[in-house]
Amino acid sequence: MTVRMLRAAGRAPVTWKNGGGTVREIATGPEGAGADTFDWRVSLADVTDDGPFSVFPGVERILTVVEGAGMDLVVGGEHHIVDEPLWPHGFPGDLPTEGFLLAGPVVNLNVMYRRARTRAETAVLCGTVRLLPPQGGAVLAVSLDDGAELEGTDVRLDRYDAVLAAGASPGVLRTMGQAALITFSAV
Protein backbone atom coordinates (compact mmCIF):
# COMPACT_ATOMS: atom_id res chain seq x y z
CA MET A 1 0.00 0.00 0.00
CA THR A 2 1.21 3.48 -0.89
CA VAL A 3 -0.38 6.51 0.77
CA ARG A 4 0.75 10.09 0.21
CA MET A 5 -0.46 13.24 1.93
CA LEU A 6 -0.63 16.17 -0.48
CA ARG A 7 -0.90 19.44 1.42
CA ALA A 8 -2.41 22.55 -0.19
CA ALA A 9 0.10 24.81 1.55
CA GLY A 10 3.06 25.35 -0.69
CA ARG A 11 1.39 24.45 -3.99
CA ALA A 12 2.81 27.07 -6.30
CA PRO A 13 0.57 28.47 -9.04
CA VAL A 14 1.78 27.53 -12.53
CA THR A 15 0.77 29.19 -15.78
CA TRP A 16 -1.69 27.22 -17.92
CA LYS A 17 -0.42 25.43 -20.99
CA ASN A 18 -2.01 28.20 -23.14
CA GLY A 19 -0.88 31.01 -20.81
CA GLY A 20 -4.44 32.12 -19.99
CA GLY A 21 -4.50 31.56 -16.22
CA THR A 22 -2.95 29.67 -13.34
CA VAL A 23 -3.28 26.18 -11.92
CA ARG A 24 -2.15 24.50 -8.70
CA GLU A 25 -1.35 20.85 -9.35
CA ILE A 26 -2.53 18.39 -6.72
CA ALA A 27 -1.21 15.12 -8.19
CA THR A 28 -0.24 13.37 -11.42
CA GLY A 29 0.14 9.79 -12.46
CA PRO A 30 2.84 8.82 -12.90
CA GLU A 31 4.24 11.17 -10.28
CA GLY A 32 6.18 14.04 -11.82
CA ALA A 33 4.77 13.54 -15.33
CA GLY A 34 4.53 16.64 -17.51
CA ALA A 35 1.61 18.07 -19.49
CA ASP A 36 2.34 15.80 -22.46
CA THR A 37 3.19 12.60 -20.58
CA PHE A 38 0.68 12.19 -17.71
CA ASP A 39 -1.78 9.30 -17.57
CA TRP A 40 -3.91 11.42 -15.23
CA ARG A 41 -3.66 14.81 -13.60
CA VAL A 42 -5.69 16.62 -10.92
CA SER A 43 -5.41 20.34 -10.28
CA LEU A 44 -7.19 23.44 -9.04
CA ALA A 45 -7.54 26.20 -11.64
CA ASP A 46 -8.14 29.84 -10.78
CA VAL A 47 -10.28 31.29 -13.57
CA THR A 48 -10.58 35.07 -13.44
CA ASP A 49 -11.39 35.90 -17.08
CA ASP A 50 -13.30 34.49 -20.02
CA GLY A 51 -11.18 32.68 -22.57
CA PRO A 52 -10.05 29.48 -24.26
CA PHE A 53 -9.10 26.31 -22.44
CA SER A 54 -5.86 24.53 -23.26
CA VAL A 55 -6.29 21.70 -25.76
CA PHE A 56 -5.06 18.24 -24.68
CA PRO A 57 -5.20 15.64 -27.51
CA GLY A 58 -6.45 12.21 -26.39
CA VAL A 59 -7.51 13.53 -22.97
CA GLU A 60 -10.90 13.50 -21.22
CA ARG A 61 -11.62 16.21 -18.66
CA ILE A 62 -13.91 16.40 -15.64
CA LEU A 63 -14.48 19.92 -14.32
CA THR A 64 -16.07 20.60 -10.93
CA VAL A 65 -16.70 24.19 -9.83
CA VAL A 66 -15.61 24.34 -6.17
CA GLU A 67 -15.80 28.12 -5.71
CA GLY A 68 -17.86 30.73 -7.54
CA ALA A 69 -21.07 30.88 -9.56
CA GLY A 70 -19.98 28.76 -12.52
CA MET A 71 -19.22 28.93 -16.21
CA ASP A 72 -20.73 28.62 -19.64
CA LEU A 73 -18.44 26.14 -21.41
CA VAL A 74 -18.54 26.10 -25.18
CA VAL A 75 -17.14 22.68 -26.10
CA GLY A 76 -16.73 22.07 -29.82
CA GLY A 77 -19.33 24.80 -30.46
CA GLU A 78 -21.89 23.35 -28.00
CA HIS A 79 -22.88 25.27 -24.81
CA HIS A 80 -22.70 23.54 -21.44
CA ILE A 81 -23.87 25.65 -18.50
CA VAL A 82 -21.86 24.53 -15.47
CA ASP A 83 -23.62 26.44 -12.69
CA GLU A 84 -24.31 23.68 -10.18
CA PRO A 85 -21.66 23.87 -7.46
CA LEU A 86 -19.76 20.66 -6.79
CA TRP A 87 -21.30 18.85 -9.78
CA PRO A 88 -18.65 17.05 -11.91
CA HIS A 89 -19.01 17.79 -15.63
CA GLY A 90 -17.10 15.68 -18.19
CA PHE A 91 -16.05 16.76 -21.70
CA PRO A 92 -13.38 15.90 -24.30
CA GLY A 93 -10.14 17.80 -23.69
CA ASP A 94 -9.17 17.67 -27.34
CA LEU A 95 -12.12 19.74 -28.59
CA PRO A 96 -11.72 23.53 -28.74
CA THR A 97 -13.27 24.84 -25.51
CA GLU A 98 -13.97 28.34 -24.28
CA GLY A 99 -15.15 29.31 -20.81
CA PHE A 100 -17.33 32.30 -19.98
CA LEU A 101 -17.74 33.23 -16.32
CA LEU A 102 -21.35 33.54 -15.17
CA ALA A 103 -20.80 35.92 -12.23
CA GLY A 104 -17.15 36.48 -11.37
CA PRO A 105 -14.10 34.30 -10.81
CA VAL A 106 -14.28 30.58 -10.10
CA VAL A 107 -11.99 27.85 -8.82
CA ASN A 108 -12.35 24.59 -10.73
CA LEU A 109 -11.20 21.14 -9.69
CA ASN A 110 -9.87 19.66 -12.95
CA VAL A 111 -9.42 15.95 -13.54
CA MET A 112 -7.72 15.00 -16.82
CA TYR A 113 -6.93 11.51 -18.04
CA ARG A 114 -5.67 9.93 -21.24
CA ARG A 115 -8.59 7.90 -22.55
CA ALA A 116 -6.33 5.27 -24.20
CA ARG A 117 -4.59 4.44 -20.88
CA THR A 118 -6.79 5.44 -17.95
CA ARG A 119 -10.36 5.87 -16.78
CA ALA A 120 -11.39 8.31 -14.04
CA GLU A 121 -14.55 8.79 -12.03
CA THR A 122 -15.23 11.84 -9.87
CA ALA A 123 -17.80 12.15 -7.09
CA VAL A 124 -18.40 14.79 -4.44
CA LEU A 125 -19.44 13.36 -1.10
CA CYS A 126 -20.28 14.28 2.45
CA GLY A 127 -19.99 11.76 5.26
CA THR A 128 -17.84 8.64 5.31
CA VAL A 129 -16.40 6.44 2.60
CA ARG A 130 -13.80 3.68 2.53
CA LEU A 131 -11.01 4.67 0.15
CA LEU A 132 -10.66 1.68 -2.20
CA PRO A 133 -8.07 1.96 -4.97
CA PRO A 134 -8.90 -0.36 -7.89
CA GLN A 135 -6.44 -3.09 -8.85
CA GLY A 136 -3.51 -1.35 -10.57
CA GLY A 137 -5.12 2.07 -10.01
CA ALA A 138 -5.34 4.80 -7.42
CA VAL A 139 -7.84 6.83 -5.43
CA LEU A 140 -7.46 10.52 -4.58
CA ALA A 141 -9.56 12.31 -1.96
CA VAL A 142 -9.49 16.13 -1.91
CA SER A 143 -11.05 17.95 1.04
CA LEU A 144 -13.22 20.80 -0.26
CA ASP A 145 -13.83 22.24 3.20
CA ASP A 146 -11.80 22.40 6.38
CA GLY A 147 -12.04 19.10 8.07
CA ALA A 148 -11.70 15.57 6.81
CA GLU A 149 -9.79 12.76 8.45
CA LEU A 150 -8.75 9.16 7.98
CA GLU A 151 -10.44 7.26 10.81
CA GLY A 152 -8.10 5.66 13.30
CA THR A 153 -5.12 7.80 12.24
CA ASP A 154 -3.81 11.26 12.98
CA VAL A 155 -4.26 12.25 9.32
CA ARG A 156 -6.39 15.39 9.06
CA LEU A 157 -7.12 17.21 5.81
CA ASP A 158 -7.76 20.94 5.67
CA ARG A 159 -9.26 22.76 2.69
CA TYR A 160 -7.76 21.47 -0.60
CA ASP A 161 -5.43 19.00 1.17
CA ALA A 162 -5.53 15.56 -0.42
CA VAL A 163 -4.63 11.95 0.21
CA LEU A 164 -3.56 9.63 -2.62
CA ALA A 165 -3.64 5.86 -2.20
CA ALA A 166 -2.62 2.93 -4.37
CA GLY A 167 -2.60 -0.77 -3.53
CA ALA A 168 -4.64 -1.48 -0.39
CA SER A 169 -7.17 0.79 1.28
CA PRO A 170 -5.74 3.33 3.73
CA GLY A 171 -9.06 3.25 5.61
CA VAL A 172 -12.23 5.29 5.95
CA LEU A 173 -12.37 8.98 5.10
CA ARG A 174 -14.72 10.97 7.32
CA THR A 175 -15.66 14.45 6.08
CA MET A 176 -16.91 17.30 8.22
CA GLY A 177 -17.91 19.07 5.00
CA GLN A 178 -17.46 17.84 1.45
CA ALA A 179 -14.69 16.05 -0.42
CA ALA A 180 -14.02 15.08 -4.01
CA LEU A 181 -13.25 11.41 -4.55
CA ILE A 182 -11.45 10.56 -7.78
CA THR A 183 -10.81 6.95 -8.76
CA PHE A 184 -8.32 6.05 -11.48
CA SER A 185 -8.20 2.66 -13.18
CA ALA A 186 -6.16 1.29 -16.08
CA VAL A 187 -7.90 0.69 -19.41
C-alpha positions as CSV (number, residue, x, y, z in Angstrom):
1,M,0.0,0.0,0.0
2,T,1.2,3.5,-0.9
3,V,-0.4,6.5,0.8
4,R,0.7,10.1,0.2
5,M,-0.5,13.2,1.9
6,L,-0.6,16.2,-0.5
7,R,-0.9,19.4,1.4
8,A,-2.4,22.5,-0.2
9,A,0.1,24.8,1.6
10,G,3.1,25.3,-0.7
11,R,1.4,24.5,-4.0
12,A,2.8,27.1,-6.3
13,P,0.6,28.5,-9.0
14,V,1.8,27.5,-12.5
15,T,0.8,29.2,-15.8
16,W,-1.7,27.2,-17.9
17,K,-0.4,25.4,-21.0
18,N,-2.0,28.2,-23.1
19,G,-0.9,31.0,-20.8
20,G,-4.4,32.1,-20.0
21,G,-4.5,31.6,-16.2
22,T,-2.9,29.7,-13.3
23,V,-3.3,26.2,-11.9
24,R,-2.2,24.5,-8.7
25,E,-1.3,20.8,-9.4
26,I,-2.5,18.4,-6.7
27,A,-1.2,15.1,-8.2
28,T,-0.2,13.4,-11.4
29,G,0.1,9.8,-12.5
30,P,2.8,8.8,-12.9
31,E,4.2,11.2,-10.3
32,G,6.2,14.0,-11.8
33,A,4.8,13.5,-15.3
34,G,4.5,16.6,-17.5
35,A,1.6,18.1,-19.5
36,D,2.3,15.8,-22.5
37,T,3.2,12.6,-20.6
38,F,0.7,12.2,-17.7
39,D,-1.8,9.3,-17.6
40,W,-3.9,11.4,-15.2
41,R,-3.7,14.8,-13.6
42,V,-5.7,16.6,-10.9
43,S,-5.4,20.3,-10.3
44,L,-7.2,23.4,-9.0
45,A,-7.5,26.2,-11.6
46,D,-8.1,29.8,-10.8
47,V,-10.3,31.3,-13.6
48,T,-10.6,35.1,-13.4
49,D,-11.4,35.9,-17.1
50,D,-13.3,34.5,-20.0
51,G,-11.2,32.7,-22.6
52,P,-10.0,29.5,-24.3
53,F,-9.1,26.3,-22.4
54,S,-5.9,24.5,-23.3
55,V,-6.3,21.7,-25.8
56,F,-5.1,18.2,-24.7
57,P,-5.2,15.6,-27.5
58,G,-6.5,12.2,-26.4
59,V,-7.5,13.5,-23.0
60,E,-10.9,13.5,-21.2
61,R,-11.6,16.2,-18.7
62,I,-13.9,16.4,-15.6
63,L,-14.5,19.9,-14.3
64,T,-16.1,20.6,-10.9
65,V,-16.7,24.2,-9.8
66,V,-15.6,24.3,-6.2
67,E,-15.8,28.1,-5.7
68,G,-17.9,30.7,-7.5
69,A,-21.1,30.9,-9.6
70,G,-20.0,28.8,-12.5
71,M,-19.2,28.9,-16.2
72,D,-20.7,28.6,-19.6
73,L,-18.4,26.1,-21.4
74,V,-18.5,26.1,-25.2
75,V,-17.1,22.7,-26.1
76,G,-16.7,22.1,-29.8
77,G,-19.3,24.8,-30.5
78,E,-21.9,23.4,-28.0
79,H,-22.9,25.3,-24.8
80,H,-22.7,23.5,-21.4
81,I,-23.9,25.6,-18.5
82,V,-21.9,24.5,-15.5
83,D,-23.6,26.4,-12.7
84,E,-24.3,23.7,-10.2
85,P,-21.7,23.9,-7.5
86,L,-19.8,20.7,-6.8
87,W,-21.3,18.9,-9.8
88,P,-18.6,17.1,-11.9
89,H,-19.0,17.8,-15.6
90,G,-17.1,15.7,-18.2
91,F,-16.1,16.8,-21.7
92,P,-13.4,15.9,-24.3
93,G,-10.1,17.8,-23.7
94,D,-9.2,17.7,-27.3
95,L,-12.1,19.7,-28.6
96,P,-11.7,23.5,-28.7
97,T,-13.3,24.8,-25.5
98,E,-14.0,28.3,-24.3
99,G,-15.1,29.3,-20.8
100,F,-17.3,32.3,-20.0
101,L,-17.7,33.2,-16.3
102,L,-21.4,33.5,-15.2
103,A,-20.8,35.9,-12.2
104,G,-17.1,36.5,-11.4
105,P,-14.1,34.3,-10.8
106,V,-14.3,30.6,-10.1
107,V,-12.0,27.8,-8.8
108,N,-12.4,24.6,-10.7
109,L,-11.2,21.1,-9.7
110,N,-9.9,19.7,-12.9
111,V,-9.4,15.9,-13.5
112,M,-7.7,15.0,-16.8
113,Y,-6.9,11.5,-18.0
114,R,-5.7,9.9,-21.2
115,R,-8.6,7.9,-22.6
116,A,-6.3,5.3,-24.2
117,R,-4.6,4.4,-20.9
118,T,-6.8,5.4,-18.0
119,R,-10.4,5.9,-16.8
120,A,-11.4,8.3,-14.0
121,E,-14.6,8.8,-12.0
122,T,-15.2,11.8,-9.9
123,A,-17.8,12.1,-7.1
124,V,-18.4,14.8,-4.4
125,L,-19.4,13.4,-1.1
126,C,-20.3,14.3,2.4
127,G,-20.0,11.8,5.3
128,T,-17.8,8.6,5.3
129,V,-16.4,6.4,2.6
130,R,-13.8,3.7,2.5
131,L,-11.0,4.7,0.1
132,L,-10.7,1.7,-2.2
133,P,-8.1,2.0,-5.0
134,P,-8.9,-0.4,-7.9
135,Q,-6.4,-3.1,-8.8
136,G,-3.5,-1.3,-10.6
137,G,-5.1,2.1,-10.0
138,A,-5.3,4.8,-7.4
139,V,-7.8,6.8,-5.4
140,L,-7.5,10.5,-4.6
141,A,-9.6,12.3,-2.0
142,V,-9.5,16.1,-1.9
143,S,-11.1,17.9,1.0
144,L,-13.2,20.8,-0.3
145,D,-13.8,22.2,3.2
146,D,-11.8,22.4,6.4
147,G,-12.0,19.1,8.1
148,A,-11.7,15.6,6.8
149,E,-9.8,12.8,8.4
150,L,-8.7,9.2,8.0
151,E,-10.4,7.3,10.8
152,G,-8.1,5.7,13.3
153,T,-5.1,7.8,12.2
154,D,-3.8,11.3,13.0
155,V,-4.3,12.2,9.3
156,R,-6.4,15.4,9.1
157,L,-7.1,17.2,5.8
158,D,-7.8,20.9,5.7
159,R,-9.3,22.8,2.7
160,Y,-7.8,21.5,-0.6
161,D,-5.4,19.0,1.2
162,A,-5.5,15.6,-0.4
163,V,-4.6,11.9,0.2
164,L,-3.6,9.6,-2.6
165,A,-3.6,5.9,-2.2
166,A,-2.6,2.9,-4.4
167,G,-2.6,-0.8,-3.5
168,A,-4.6,-1.5,-0.4
169,S,-7.2,0.8,1.3
170,P,-5.7,3.3,3.7
171,G,-9.1,3.3,5.6
172,V,-12.2,5.3,5.9
173,L,-12.4,9.0,5.1
174,R,-14.7,11.0,7.3
175,T,-15.7,14.4,6.1
176,M,-16.9,17.3,8.2
177,G,-17.9,19.1,5.0
178,Q,-17.5,17.8,1.4
179,A,-14.7,16.1,-0.4
180,A,-14.0,15.1,-4.0
181,L,-13.3,11.4,-4.5
182,I,-11.5,10.6,-7.8
183,T,-10.8,6.9,-8.8
184,F,-8.3,6.1,-11.5
185,S,-8.2,2.7,-13.2
186,A,-6.2,1.3,-16.1
187,V,-7.9,0.7,-19.4
